[in-house]
Amino acid sequence: MTTDTDSAVTDEIPVDDDAAPALRGVTDRDAVRQAREQKVGERPGTLQIRENALKPRLFMISYDEKSYKEREFTSYDELRTYYLSTPQQQHWLDVRGYGDLPLMERIMNDFDLPPLQMEDVLGDYQRAKVDVFGDNQLFLVSRMTDFTPNCDIEDDQLSIFTGSNFIISFQDDYEDCLDSVRNRIRSGKSQILRSSPQYLAYALTDVVLDHYYPTMAAIGDYIETLEDDIFRGRPNRRLLARILRIKKDITRFRRLVYPERDKLAELLRLPDDVLPENIKLFYRDCYDHAIQALDLAESYRESISSLVDLYLSSQSNRMNEVMKVLTIISSIFIPLSFVVGLYGMNFQREDEHGHVMPMNMPELYSPLGYPITVAVLILIVTVQLVYFYRKGWLTND
């Protein structure tokens, strides 16, 4: 087994601040914005490059049963010349970045790619799907996902064209989740080296599906963290915002998995002359993975809905505790306020003629009136507290 790995690039391509938005996953708001930016009335198949698209980088892995060669090309002409000079090998052309419309048009024309599908590629927010074109060639769209440290779900589009001795993959970012496939080719022992390009297309689809599971595992861990925060008695508006945000992410994740499942089901229904039975066998395994991912997404959706109910219940319990304390305090001071207010009334001891009126609070002139009143107030409080305690109103049980 021989390997030849080189690079025609000597300097790293800088990524400036203006290109930074393209490095992030497309959110629902981004999708709406992109939809609004579409020009109404354009001829179908018109290619458009979205704003802030990254400059394309061209990677190619050429392989056969005995060897492989991997390199990055700085010149498309050089790549095309190399491709035409090695028709006996299989080729994986990996295009990362869309920011060069003439280059995209050349690739489309040189590899006979349909304009409608290329329009979907550059639109960069398509649902997972499969189309058949040309001589039983396939166009596949998948959504790559990742759960970021900021607890958001990012997703990027992976578009794949299959040909007789090549596949072409397009993505808008320089980083992806496909290194495991590249490493399998580099190992020199993978079945990819001995199979058709359709098998490589399956391998790329499979690794995208496999990366759904770390995303879901991270979501599950995050949900458990939120649940622990609620049980520890720390519900607040910030926690509610985190719950609602992850609920939105889970809903978005479900919208990614559903089309992926439908795409795989459609692949399995293709005729054998389009997708051979030996390749369908692997896609059936992918279909099972998609079903499992969808079941987990449904389970997480139910969990986060229960978490919202738990948060609201916890908030209600806290409010009830506060109201109970305030009610007890009010209940204690109501009779005290009554007694104090009663003796605060200004009734005269004598009338205008100097006659004593014995019914006008005679205890006000008693030398023990004040201590007796204080004792009565203390007795009232004591009786109330004993009563509340026996009723269990002073405990949290």
URCOR-V540108 format. One line per field, one symbol per residue. ss: DSSP state (h for helix, s for strand, l for the rest). psi: psi as a letter, one per 20 degrees, with the letter a starting at -180 (. if undefined). burial: 1 if it has 24 or more other C-alpha atoms within 12 Angstrom, else 0. Layout:
BEGIN
ss: ???
psi: ???
burial: ???
END
This chain:
BEGIN
ss: lsssslllllllllllhhhhhhhllllhhhhhhhhhhlllllllllllllllllllssssssslllsssssssllhhhhhhhhhhllllsssssssllllhhhhhhhhhhllllhhhhhhhhhlllllssssslllssssssssssslllllsssssssssslllsssssslllllllhhhhhhhhhlllhhhhllhhhhhhhhhhhhhhhhhhhhhhhhhhhhhhhhhhhlllllhhhhhhhhhhhhhhhhhhhhhhhhhhhhhhhhllllllllhhhhhhhhhhhhhhhhhhhhhhhhhhhhhhhhhhhhhhhhhhhhhhhhhhhhhhhhhhhhhhhhhhhllllllslllllslllllhhhhlllhhhhhhhhhhhhhhhhhhhhhhlllllll
psi: pqqoorpjphqqoqorhhihhiiqqprghhggghhhipppjqppjppppqqjqqpqpoqpopqahhrqpprppiphggggggghimiirqpoooooqjlnghghhgggghjlpphghhhhghhjmqqprpqprcmkqqoppropqqorhjlqpqqqpopppqagkqqpppqiqhqakjhhgghhghhjjqihhjrrhhhhhghggghgghihghghghgghhghghghhghjkkprhhghhgghghghhgghghhhhghgghghhhgiiqqhigoqhhhhghhhhhgghhgghhghggghghghghhgggghgghggghhgghgghgggghgighghggghgiipnpqhqaijjppniimmhihjphjgghgggggghggggggggghghijijrj.
burial: 0000000000000000000001111110000000000100000001111110111111111111101111111101001101100000111111111111101110110010111011111111111111110000111111111110001111111111111111111111111111001100110101011011111111111111111110110111011001100100001000110111111111111111111111111111000001100011011111101111110111011011101101100100000000000000000100010000000000000000000000000000000000000000000010010000000000000
END
